[in-house]
Amino acid sequence: MRWRVEKEVLSGKGESICGSTKCSEKLGLGTFEVNFKYKEDSEWKNTLVKVKVCSECAGKLNHKVSLLFSLFLNRKRKSIRNLIRG
């Protein structure tokens, strides 16, 4: 994630066009609130920002969460199998 440049703000990037730098999809956008960490006056700050992305880029945005959730489910399945085999 990065700051938008003036050209992107004027064109609607992240609002009416997918917020990904490599995508220009205009349909099927979903809104997400993500943590944005930046440095200001040698001090790190966090803020929540809203961004609109297409469904394909949303998967990329949530990749880590999806991966962790699938690992969690796999562990649960294994523990249930071990209980059944018991």
Secondary structure, DSSP 8 states (H G I E B T S, - for coil): -----HHHHHHTBTTTB-SSTT----SS-EEEEEEEEEEETTEEEEEEEEEEE-HHHHHHHTHHHHHHHHHHHHHHHHHHHHHHH-
